[in-house]
Amino acid sequence: MSKITLIIGGQRSGKSSFAQKLALSLSNRPVYIATSRIWDDEYSMRIKRHKADRGDKWINVEEEKFLSKHEFPGGVIVIDCVTLWATNFFFDLGSDVESALESLKHEFERFISQEAKFIFVSNEIGLGGVSENTIQRKFTDLQGWLNQYIADRADEVFFMAAGIPIKIK
């Protein structure tokens, strides 16, 4: 039977660390799906450092958009992160919030149709003020609606604050 966990919080709140500890408590060989694109040399080094920090216990997969291409029946899968995944759809679809949200929902449903334990990591970017930047406002809307969609389907949701997981569902 599948299980979905959503771990949400701000930048550097401890989301990824908590997700990784949870995954390792459930599996000796969990899967880590990294959704980020490599934007520059500094970011490339950051990704290499994160991969090295995880070590050999992990099956590492880099997938910017089409999570459903990857199947790990019965596995424990960390998807890190929903925000970067959404960013890829958002920009590839010309900042069209409606198209990006529908594409993300469709891909999410296809991906979670496999029997596995899913741990989604996402940013809560809507806690601050309203941006004066149109693109940022659109993306904040997209991220908020996608987080709500995943949270609604999740079996459990944790909010991270200062490295402390708070179970909210």
TINU-110147 format. One line per 10 residues: number of its first residue (from 1); for each residue z negated, x, y negated of C-alpha. Coordinates in steps of 0.5 Angstrom, whole numbers. Example, Ala and Ser with C-alpha at 12.3 -4.5 7.8 and 13.67 -1.06 7.14 Angstrom:
1	-16,25,9; -14,27,2
***
This chain:
1	0,0,0; 2,3,-7; -3,4,-12; -2,5,-20; -7,9,-24; -6,9,-32; -9,15,-36; -8,14,-43; -11,18,-49; -10,22,-55
11	-7,29,-55; -12,34,-52; -16,28,-50; -16,31,-42; -11,26,-39; -7,31,-35; -13,35,-33; -17,28,-31; -10,26,-27; -9,33,-24
21	-17,33,-21; -16,25,-19; -9,27,-15; -12,33,-12; -18,29,-9; -13,24,-6; -8,29,-3; -8,36,-1; -1,37,-3; 0,32,-9
31	7,31,-13; 7,33,-20; 13,30,-24; 14,33,-31; 18,29,-36; 19,33,-41; 25,36,-44; 25,44,-46; 26,44,-54; 25,51,-55
41	23,58,-53; 15,56,-54; 16,50,-51; 19,53,-45; 13,58,-44; 8,52,-45; 11,49,-39; 11,55,-35; 4,56,-36; 2,49,-34
51	6,50,-28; 3,57,-26; -4,53,-28; -3,48,-23; -1,53,-17; 2,52,-10; -2,46,-8; 3,42,-12; 10,40,-11; 13,40,-18
61	19,36,-20; 22,36,-27; 26,29,-28; 27,27,-35; 29,20,-34; 31,17,-27; 24,18,-23; 27,13,-18; 31,19,-16; 25,22,-12
71	22,19,-6; 15,21,-4; 13,16,1; 5,15,2; 5,21,-3; 0,22,-9; 5,22,-15; 3,25,-22; 8,23,-28; 6,27,-34
81	8,24,-38; 10,17,-40; 11,19,-48; 16,24,-46; 19,20,-41; 20,14,-46; 22,19,-52; 28,21,-47; 31,14,-47; 29,13,-54
91	33,18,-57; 39,18,-51; 40,10,-53; 40,12,-61; 33,10,-62; 34,3,-60; 27,0,-58; 30,-6,-54; 35,-2,-50; 30,3,-49
101	24,-1,-47; 29,-5,-42; 31,1,-39; 24,4,-38; 22,-2,-35; 28,-3,-30; 27,5,-28; 19,4,-27; 20,-2,-23; 25,2,-18
111	20,8,-18; 14,4,-16; 18,0,-11; 16,6,-6; 9,6,-2; 5,11,-6; -1,13,-10; 2,13,-18; -2,16,-23; 1,15,-30
121	-1,20,-36; 1,17,-43; -1,18,-50; -4,12,-54; -1,14,-61; -2,7,-64; -9,9,-66; -7,12,-73; -4,9,-79; 3,6,-80
131	8,12,-81; 12,12,-87; 18,14,-82; 22,9,-79; 24,13,-73; 16,14,-72; 15,7,-73; 20,5,-68; 17,10,-63; 10,8,-64
141	12,0,-62; 16,2,-56; 10,7,-53; 5,1,-55; 9,-4,-51; 11,1,-45; 4,2,-45; 2,-5,-44; 7,-6,-39; 5,-1,-35
151	-3,-2,-36; -1,-10,-34; 1,-7,-27; -4,-2,-26; -10,-3,-21; -14,2,-26; -14,4,-33; -18,10,-36; -18,12,-43; -20,19,-44
161	-24,21,-50; -26,28,-51; -25,30,-44; -29,24,-42; -26,18,-37; -28,11,-39; -25,6,-34; -23,0,-38; -19,-4,-32
***
